[in-house]
Amino acid sequence: MNIYIGNIPRETSEKEIRDAFEQYGEVTSINLIKDKFTNMLKGFGFIEMPKKEDAENAIKGLDGTMFNGRPLIVNPAKPRTENRDNRQRRFKGR
């Protein structure tokens, strides 16, 4: 299951995120979104957990909890919409 995580403090490491989510089960991938110019975290990312039950428990357990001084936003990731995909293709050539 793909999980959205938001309100991540910029100084957070991937290991800290992994450690928090692995309390609930196996984490197969983490994608923390970074600014392409500054390489700093943009404050959100995505976690992939193979077992739906583990992912749902992680969402319930971590949503709203304080993490490095900020309350995390954790919920199921929404699929990309067609508009978002088209916008990205449009700006790639510039």
Backbone as a chain_set.jsonl record, in Angstrom:
{"seq": "MNIYIGNIPRETSEKEIRDAFEQYGEVTSINLIKDKFTNMLKGFGFIEMPKKEDAENAIKGLDGTMFNGRPLIVNPAKPRTENRDNRQRRFKGR", "coords": {"N": [[0.853, -1.181, 0.0], [0.547, 2.207, -0.8], [1.589, 5.067, 0.908], [0.97, 8.39, 1.866], [2.964, 10.88, 3.336], [3.086, 13.772, 5.171], [4.06, 17.133, 6.194], [6.657, 16.888, 7.078], [9.557, 17.617, 8.873], [12.294, 19.56, 7.595], [14.869, 18.729, 8.315], [14.761, 16.029, 8.705], [15.764, 12.63, 8.402], [15.907, 9.905, 6.017], [16.248, 7.494, 7.3], [15.142, 7.979, 9.853], [12.432, 8.224, 9.219], [11.977, 5.674, 8.126], [12.503, 4.079, 10.413], [10.373, 4.87, 12.085], [8.102, 3.96, 10.656], [8.648, 1.235, 10.339], [8.051, 0.159, 12.766], [5.537, -0.735, 12.526], [5.515, -2.595, 10.52], [6.885, -4.155, 7.528], [8.763, -2.035, 5.373], [8.933, -1.254, 2.059], [9.751, 0.734, 0.3], [10.876, 4.153, 0.296], [10.192, 7.441, -0.534], [11.219, 10.442, -0.282], [10.41, 13.696, -1.038], [12.396, 16.058, -2.62], [13.634, 19.395, -3.121], [14.709, 20.299, -6.309], [16.724, 22.149, -6.745], [17.829, 23.063, -4.294], [18.124, 20.721, -2.907], [16.866, 20.177, -0.543], [14.458, 18.793, 1.742], [11.044, 18.848, 0.75], [9.029, 18.584, 2.491], [7.237, 16.506, 2.312], [6.388, 13.114, 1.347], [6.473, 9.66, 0.216], [5.631, 6.406, 1.295], [6.027, 2.959, 0.905], [4.341, 0.096, 1.808], [4.114, -3.384, 1.917], [2.059, -4.979, 3.077], [-1.308, -4.505, 3.527], [-2.714, -4.334, 5.972], [-0.671, -3.729, 7.832], [0.087, -1.235, 6.824], [-2.273, 0.254, 7.187], [-2.384, 0.226, 9.979], [-0.075, 1.678, 10.537], [-0.787, 4.167, 9.488], [-2.953, 4.857, 11.183], [-1.575, 4.855, 13.61], [0.464, 6.784, 13.327], [-0.485, 9.169, 12.192], [-0.876, 12.524, 12.911], [0.861, 12.431, 15.057], [3.587, 13.815, 16.938], [6.597, 14.617, 15.365], [9.88, 15.16, 15.291], [9.235, 17.704, 16.244], [6.978, 18.489, 14.779], [3.557, 17.918, 13.808], [2.78, 14.962, 12.168], [1.28, 14.282, 8.97], [-0.437, 11.652, 7.841], [-1.662, 9.484, 5.492], [-3.555, 7.341, 3.22], [-2.047, 7.235, 0.025], [-3.105, 9.121, -2.77], [-3.989, 8.216, -6.096], [-2.178, 9.437, -8.951], [-3.534, 12.126, -10.84], [-4.919, 12.627, -14.125], [-4.614, 15.281, -15.02], [-2.427, 16.209, -13.498], [-0.359, 14.566, -14.471], [-0.299, 15.41, -17.168], [0.42, 18.096, -16.874], [3.016, 17.894, -15.89], [4.352, 16.726, -18.076], [4.09, 18.767, -19.928], [5.731, 20.809, -18.898], [8.239, 19.665, -18.869], [9.782, 19.939, -21.188], [10.78, 22.493, -21.122]], "CA": [[0.0, 0.0, 0.0], [1.301, 3.447, -0.892], [1.167, 5.982, 1.963], [1.445, 9.77, 1.804], [3.373, 11.44, 4.62], [3.286, 15.207, 5.01], [4.496, 17.966, 7.308], [7.94, 16.349, 7.532], [10.568, 18.658, 9.049], [13.36, 19.505, 6.582], [16.085, 18.082, 8.798], [14.477, 14.616, 8.909], [16.474, 11.698, 7.523], [15.142, 8.757, 5.544], [16.343, 6.47, 8.348], [14.169, 8.306, 10.899], [11.106, 7.871, 8.688], [11.934, 4.21, 8.047], [12.398, 3.547, 11.779], [9.02, 5.13, 12.59], [7.131, 3.113, 9.962], [8.962, -0.18, 10.532], [7.419, -0.298, 14.005], [4.245, -1.289, 12.139], [5.68, -3.653, 9.531], [7.931, -4.006, 6.507], [8.74, -0.893, 4.46], [9.668, -1.642, 0.848], [10.394, 1.897, -0.318], [10.62, 5.489, 0.827], [10.513, 8.476, -1.51], [11.046, 11.773, 0.293], [10.503, 14.637, -2.143], [13.365, 17.129, -2.371], [13.731, 20.484, -4.089], [15.792, 19.949, -7.24], [17.793, 23.154, -6.733], [18.486, 23.136, -2.981], [18.225, 19.357, -2.406], [16.243, 20.117, 0.785], [13.137, 18.179, 1.744], [9.903, 19.74, 0.537], [8.095, 18.391, 3.595], [6.326, 15.387, 2.096], [6.958, 11.967, 0.657], [5.637, 8.475, 0.073], [6.153, 5.182, 1.867], [5.344, 1.775, 0.38], [4.323, -1.053, 2.709], [3.459, -4.442, 1.141], [0.862, -5.531, 3.723], [-2.315, -3.464, 3.731], [-3.027, -4.228, 7.404], [0.438, -2.997, 8.452], [0.009, 0.153, 6.36], [-3.408, 0.889, 7.863], [-1.981, 0.425, 11.378], [0.895, 2.777, 10.545], [-1.55, 5.405, 9.267], [-3.675, 5.141, 12.428], [-0.639, 5.087, 14.696], [1.381, 7.903, 13.126], [-1.149, 10.41, 11.777], [-1.056, 13.503, 13.978], [1.881, 12.334, 16.104], [4.687, 14.778, 16.834], [7.801, 14.023, 14.788], [10.87, 16.244, 15.206], [8.602, 18.99, 16.534], [5.836, 18.809, 13.913], [2.582, 16.817, 13.706], [2.777, 14.329, 10.849], [0.046, 13.988, 8.24], [-0.208, 10.335, 7.252], [-2.889, 8.906, 4.964], [-3.321, 6.596, 1.973], [-1.702, 8.089, -1.116], [-4.088, 9.14, -3.841], [-3.351, 8.025, -7.403], [-1.974, 10.655, -9.746], [-4.634, 12.422, -11.749], [-4.484, 12.88, -15.492], [-4.171, 16.671, -15.117], [-1.08, 16.315, -12.927], [0.559, 13.94, -15.421], [-0.188, 16.269, -18.348], [1.153, 19.312, -16.506], [4.437, 17.568, -15.797], [4.87, 16.543, -19.439], [4.098, 20.075, -20.577], [6.844, 21.621, -18.415], [9.511, 18.953, -19.01], [10.542, 20.418, -22.345], [11.255, 23.882, -20.946]], "C": [[0.896, 1.241, 0.0], [0.716, 4.458, 0.09], [1.784, 7.353, 1.722], [1.835, 10.194, 3.212], [3.707, 12.905, 4.396], [3.678, 15.88, 6.312], [5.795, 17.436, 7.922], [8.919, 17.508, 7.706], [11.729, 18.471, 8.066], [14.594, 18.747, 7.019], [15.918, 16.574, 9.019], [15.244, 13.751, 7.91], [15.54, 10.562, 7.099], [15.136, 7.658, 6.607], [15.331, 6.733, 9.465], [12.751, 7.935, 10.467], [10.955, 6.355, 8.645], [11.738, 3.611, 9.434], [10.988, 3.719, 12.338], [8.008, 4.17, 11.96], [7.39, 1.633, 10.169], [8.467, -0.714, 11.868], [6.1, -1.012, 13.701], [4.356, -2.413, 11.113], [6.77, -3.314, 8.531], [7.687, -2.768, 5.636], [9.554, -1.28, 3.239], [10.312, -0.462, 0.142], [9.971, 3.182, 0.375], [11.052, 6.475, -0.245], [10.197, 9.83, -0.88], [11.323, 12.79, -0.801], [11.413, 15.803, -1.751], [13.293, 18.176, -3.476], [14.912, 20.202, -5.008], [16.937, 20.945, -7.248], [18.56, 23.156, -5.408], [18.758, 21.766, -2.376], [17.681, 19.224, -0.978], [14.869, 19.465, 0.661], [12.053, 19.223, 1.531], [8.84, 19.552, 1.613], [7.083, 17.286, 3.375], [7.031, 14.273, 1.35], [5.972, 10.815, 0.641], [6.372, 7.258, 0.616], [5.358, 4.042, 1.259], [5.494, 0.65, 1.397], [3.538, -2.163, 2.012], [2.171, -4.984, 1.759], [-0.103, -4.403, 4.073], [-2.626, -3.253, 5.215], [-1.932, -3.449, 8.143], [0.371, -1.51, 8.096], [-1.125, 0.899, 7.062], [-3.091, 1.155, 9.332], [-0.98, 1.571, 11.5], [0.186, 4.118, 10.379], [-2.263, 5.807, 10.559], [-2.717, 5.534, 13.548], [0.193, 6.342, 14.564], [0.719, 9.222, 12.736], [-1.381, 11.306, 12.988], [-0.02, 13.435, 15.085], [2.978, 13.351, 15.855], [5.944, 14.047, 16.37], [8.785, 15.158, 14.543], [10.207, 17.62, 15.342], [7.416, 19.37, 15.681], [4.863, 17.636, 13.878], [2.551, 16.257, 12.278], [1.36, 14.218, 10.283], [0.32, 12.682, 7.506], [-1.554, 9.799, 6.782], [-2.589, 8.124, 3.684], [-3.034, 7.571, 0.827], [-2.794, 7.986, -2.168], [-3.365, 8.918, -5.162], [-3.199, 9.356, -8.13], [-3.153, 10.863, -10.675], [-4.067, 12.707, -13.138], [-3.973, 14.308, -15.657], [-2.75, 16.84, -14.612], [-0.063, 15.721, -13.906], [0.771, 14.82, -16.651], [0.619, 17.523, -18.046], [2.648, 19.029, -16.443], [5.045, 17.384, -17.186], [5.026, 17.875, -20.141], [5.326, 20.886, -20.169], [8.204, 20.952, -18.567], [10.385, 19.523, -20.122], [11.119, 21.8, -22.181], [12.565, 23.944, -20.243]], "O": [[1.889, 1.298, 0.726], [-0.494, 4.685, 0.112], [2.97, 7.466, 1.412], [1.123, 9.901, 4.173], [4.517, 13.238, 3.531], [3.633, 15.278, 7.384], [6.003, 17.526, 9.132], [9.096, 18.304, 6.784], [12.098, 17.34, 7.748], [15.299, 18.179, 6.184], [16.852, 15.915, 9.477], [15.36, 14.091, 6.732], [14.524, 10.298, 7.742], [14.13, 6.973, 6.789], [14.723, 5.79, 9.971], [11.971, 7.4, 11.255], [9.935, 5.814, 9.073], [10.898, 2.73, 9.614], [10.465, 2.816, 12.992], [7.152, 3.628, 12.659], [6.446, 0.843, 10.176], [8.465, -1.927, 12.08], [5.608, -1.795, 14.514], [3.375, -3.113, 10.865], [7.481, -2.319, 8.671], [6.561, -2.493, 5.221], [10.736, -1.601, 3.359], [11.318, -0.632, -0.547], [8.888, 3.289, 0.949], [12.145, 6.362, -0.8], [9.063, 10.305, -0.934], [12.38, 12.741, -1.43], [11.234, 16.44, -0.713], [12.937, 17.876, -4.615], [16.005, 19.896, -4.531], [18.027, 20.616, -7.716], [19.788, 23.239, -5.397], [19.54, 21.654, -1.432], [18.003, 18.26, -0.282], [14.205, 19.565, -0.371], [12.127, 20.333, 2.057], [7.852, 20.286, 1.64], [6.156, 17.136, 4.171], [8.117, 14.456, 0.798], [4.804, 10.964, 0.999], [7.577, 7.102, 0.42], [4.14, 4.145, 1.111], [6.602, 0.292, 1.796], [2.417, -1.929, 1.559], [1.275, -5.408, 1.028], [0.235, -3.478, 4.811], [-2.784, -2.117, 5.659], [-2.234, -2.604, 8.986], [0.571, -0.643, 8.947], [-0.953, 2.043, 7.482], [-3.482, 2.189, 9.874], [-1.032, 2.345, 12.456], [0.523, 5.09, 11.054], [-2.187, 6.961, 10.98], [-3.008, 6.433, 14.338], [0.597, 6.92, 15.573], [1.307, 10.286, 12.932], [-2.005, 10.896, 13.966], [-0.012, 14.291, 15.97], [3.266, 13.707, 14.712], [6.308, 13.0, 16.907], [8.554, 16.016, 13.69], [10.57, 18.57, 14.649], [6.883, 20.469, 15.833], [5.288, 16.481, 13.914], [2.325, 16.989, 11.314], [0.384, 14.078, 11.02], [1.204, 12.615, 6.652], [-2.484, 9.671, 7.578], [-1.496, 8.232, 3.129], [-3.699, 8.597, 0.687], [-3.335, 6.91, -2.424], [-2.238, 9.385, -5.331], [-3.994, 10.277, -7.943], [-3.703, 9.911, -11.229], [-2.879, 12.991, -13.291], [-2.992, 14.527, -16.367], [-1.95, 17.541, -15.233], [0.986, 16.319, -14.14], [1.899, 14.961, -17.124], [1.416, 17.963, -18.875], [3.455, 19.842, -16.896], [6.157, 17.852, -17.434], [5.994, 18.085, -20.871], [5.907, 21.581, -21.003], [9.229, 21.614, -18.407], [11.608, 19.575, -19.987], [11.888, 22.243, -23.033], [13.095, 25.032, -20.02]]}, "num_chains": 1, "name": "protein.A"}
